[in-house]
Amino acid sequence: MTNDVFDPNQLSLISTRIWESKYRLYNDSIKETAIEQSWRRVANTLAGPEKQQAYWREKFFQILSDWSFLPAGRILAGAGAENHRITLLNCFVMGAIRDSMPGISRSLRQSAITLQQGGGIGLDFSSLQPAGSSPLHLGPVALLQIWDRLCAALAAGGSRRGAMLASLRCDHPDIEAFVRAKSLAASLIHFNLSVQISDDFMRAVAEDTGWQLCFPPGIATGPTIKARDLWELILQSAYEGGEPGVLFVDSINRTNNLAYCEHLTTTNPCGEVPLPPFGACDLGSINLSQLVSRPFSEACAFQWQRLESICTTAVRMLDNVLEISNFPLRQQRRCALQSRRIGLGITGLADCLQMLGLAYDSPEARQFATELMTRIRDAAYAASVELAGEKGCFPCFDQKNYLRSTYIRSLPLSLQHTIGKKGIRNSHLLAIAPAGSISLLANNVCSGIEPMFSPGYWRHIRFSKQQESLWLEPYGVHMWRHLNPGKALPDTMVAAGDLTPRAHLDMQACLQPLVDNAIAKTINVRADLPFVQFRDIYRQAFQLGLKGVTVYRPNRVRPNVLEPEQGCKPSVC
């Protein structure tokens, strides 16, 4: 890699295993023996829609091969794979589930097709009548089991292990059963659950008033319960089992650039992209660990101009993905091409901060992160405006209404003016994804905007359907030890568990106003965190204007993927 420490073609053990098991093509027609061949394949394929293909092939290859831009996993695995059934989009939100046997069967079939072709899915079960409302209605929780078994069957049949998110309105009569649905360890293992939380509900919690359950929405057919009782149930379930998460749906819709033509109720499985029915995720992350000159020294500096150049190229790459990708369903293609949503994000933020000598929980770190995301926002929007002049605006662009949207009005006036004059290619441009596997591929940078989990830890990971445990060091720690052999880690290298929950929230909150989609962030807390402090995290998240929040406390229901180890291991992957 760069930074004068790692050779770009010398991968660590974990990087090699991730590349070989997830992203390398090795079949009868394509035999990749080095990762630069994978980069070349992706660059060549994504340059396909361009008039100047040779020029853009090299531009794309450059930001891939120097590890500064990491397209999402489906792009890396599928671009140029000569399999027209593979989608390059990581995930989708499915269409509304019609509450009838033909409607449910249709939704199951659409979900199966999407999962089989490599896409994760988000589903809103709020359209389903409560359980027992008639002999024909099973209710949302029973149908979750059916979807879960479908996903398990597809995985057993050789399909990529699917990810699914289910959400339900906080006023649905079955909301309490939904919140409890994953209380057993073996229940709904393919699903993440999230509750759609409204401003009215949070107001009722604050005022300790009743909460009317309704079906259909707005029609009071269910009982009135205490809002605080439901809120406590949600938080207690999350405290004990890690789920459900919460989606602040009114915040999501208030800042949606396309609020004039769509209403959002749910997200992709990790929560970074709220989407309309049949919407798709088109994601990629800038690897910030590769943009620091002279790391860990008094002369360290961040490469701002290079960052902006990467943004410009990456926006074009992700826009081209929409042109060349297969879509499992025609409705998904139509929705994606109407808005041309993309999600450019970041990964390796914690490593970058460490290299610059900034503690994750410091005001200086948040100030840097705010400046960073502002630069990315402005460069990405400027690039999309230029693409509109070259290739046309997204079809749903309505100049007057688009410029009135809350987020667009937060842009610099010069950008608003150019959007009004030239239009814009993509309705949304920014999303901060977990970037888990691609961060492991990049020699284990800290994923997304997460802080360092631990200076050293065991990671339990599945390769080719087999579970393995590997001892890992984060990229920044490994670099420090390479440059400073024998020296103790600096105090600025703070682990996630040593941060206060508010430190996690404050980093997410300083970035969210600059991100037009959303941010996937898990607030990892210690097992001994008192419930009263755990509860307060959610209230603060709402007050800070976040679009959603997920908090994870080690528990017996969900096994730990990462386990810190005391002391240092002699062999590091």
Residue, then its C-alpha position, 0 to 999 in steps of 0.5 A: m500500500t502507500n505511505d512508504v510502508f507497504d507495497p501495494n501488491q504485498l497483502s497481509l494474510i487477512s487481505t489475501r484470504i478476503w481477496e481469494s474467497k470473495y473478490r478474485l475471479y478464477n474460472d475457466s475464462i478468467k484466472e486472476t493470480a494477483i490483485e492488480q488483475s482484479w483492479r484492472r478488470v474492474a477499471n476496464t468494466l466500469a469504463g465501458p460506458e465512457k466515450q474516452q474508454a482508454y483514458w477513464r480505464e487508467k483513471f479508474f485503475q489508478i485510484l483502485s491500485d493505489w488503494s485510495f478508493l474501494p468499490a463495494g464488494r458486489i462491484l469488486a466481485g461482479a464487474g467483468a465477471e461475464n455472469h449476467r445474473i450477478t448484480l453489482l448493487n450491494c442491496f435493495v429495498m423491496g416493494a410494498i408487501r401486499d396483504s394477500m396470499p398472491g401479494i405475499s407470494r409475489s414479494l417472496r418471489q421477488s426477494a428470492i430472485t434478489l437474494q439469489q443474485g447477490g443483493g441484500i434486501g430491506l423490507d417494510f412489514s408495516s403493510l401487513q395486518p396484525a396477527g389474528s385480525s382474521p383467520l387469513h392474516l398471520g401478521p408480520v412476525a410470522l411472515l418474518q419466519i418465512w422470509d428467514r427460512l427462504c434466506a437460509a434455503l438459498a444460502a444452503g443451495g449455494s447462493r451468497r449468504g443473504a443479509m436482510l433488514a425488516s422494519l415496522r412502524c412504531d404504531h403497528p398493533d404488532i410492534e411489541a411482538f416485533v420488538r421481542a421477535k429476536s429474543l431467542a438466540a436461534s431466531l431470525i438469524h438472517f434478519n436485522l430488525s429496526v423500528q420506524i420511530s416518528d417524531d410524534f412517538m418521541r414526543a409522547v415518550a418525552e411527555d409520558t402520554g398514551w400511544q395509539l396503535c393503528f392499522p391501517p396507519g392513522i386508523a385507530t384499531g389497536p389499543t392505546i399503550k403508554a409510549r414510555d412502556l414501548w420505548e423501554l421495551i425497545l431499549q431493554s431488548a436492544y440492551e439484552g440482545g443487540e436489536p432492534g435498531v431504530l430509524f428516525v423516519d421523520s428525520i430521514n424524510r425531512t432531509n430527503n432530496l427527493a421528498y417531493c416525489e417519494h416517501l421513505t420508510t426503511t433502509n438497506p440492511c446496514g442502514e446507510v441508505p434509506l430507499p424507496p420501494f425497489g431502490a438500490c445501493d451503489l456504494g464505494s468508500i474512500n480509504l482515508s488511511q492512504l491519504v496521509s503523508r509522513p504519518f505519525s510524525e510532526a510533519c504529517a499532513f492530509q492530502w486534500q487535493r488528492l481527496e478531491s480528485i478521488c471524489t471526482t473520479a469515484v462519482r463517475m465510477l459509481d454512476n457508471v455502475l448503474e449503466i452496466s449492472n444487472f438488476p434482479l428485477r425490472q422495477q429495481r432498474r427503473c427505480a435506480l435509473q430514475s434517481r441515479r442514487i449513489g453512495l460515496g463514503i469513507t473508511g479508515l477514518a480512525d486510522c487516518l486520525q491516528m496517523l495525524g496524531l488525533a484522538y478519536d474523541s477529541p474536538e480536533a478529530r471532530q473538526f477534522a472529520t467535519e472539514l473532511m466530509t465538507r470537502i467530499r460533499d462539495a467535490a462530489y456534488a460538483a462532479s455530479v453537476e459536471l456529469a449532468g452537463e455531459k450525460g444528462c440529469f437524473p430523470c426525476f430532477d425537478q429544478k424548483n423542488y430539488l433546490r428547495s430541499t433541506y439538504i440542498r439548501s445547506l450546500p454552498l450558494s455557488l453549488q446551488h447556483t450551478i445545480g440550478k443552471k446545469g442540473i445534476r446527474n445523481s439525486h443523492l451522492l453520499a453514504i457512509a457504509p460499514a465497509g467491512s469486507i473491503s476494509l479487511l481487504a485493504n490490510n484491515v483498516c478500521s471500517g467506515i467511521e468506526p473507532m479502532f476496536s482494539p489494538g489486537y483482537w480475534r476475528h471470527i470470520r467465515f471463509s468458504k462456509q468454514q468458520e476461522s479465527l484470526w488474530l488481527e491488528p488494525y492498519g494504523v497500529h500495524m503501521w505504528r509498530h513498523l515505524n516505531p519498533g518497540k515503542a508503546l502505542p500513543d495515547t491517541m490510539v483509543a479503543a472503541g470500548d474505552l470511548t464514552p457512548r457520547a463520543h461515538l454519537d458526537m462523531q456520527a452527529c458531526l458528519q450526518p448533516l453533510v451526508d445526504n443518505a445516512i451513516a451506518k455506525t454501531i456504538n459498541v459499549r461495554a457489557d457492564l454499562p448500566f441500562v440507565q446509561f444505555r437508554d440515554i444513548y437513544r435519546q441523545a441520538f434523536q436530539l442530535g438529529l441522527k437518522g438512525v442508531t444501533v448500539y451493541r453491548p456484548n450479550r448471550v443472544r448474539p455471538n461476538v464476531l470480534e474479541p479483544e485479547q489482553g497482551c500482544k500476540p507474536s503472530v499477526c495476520 
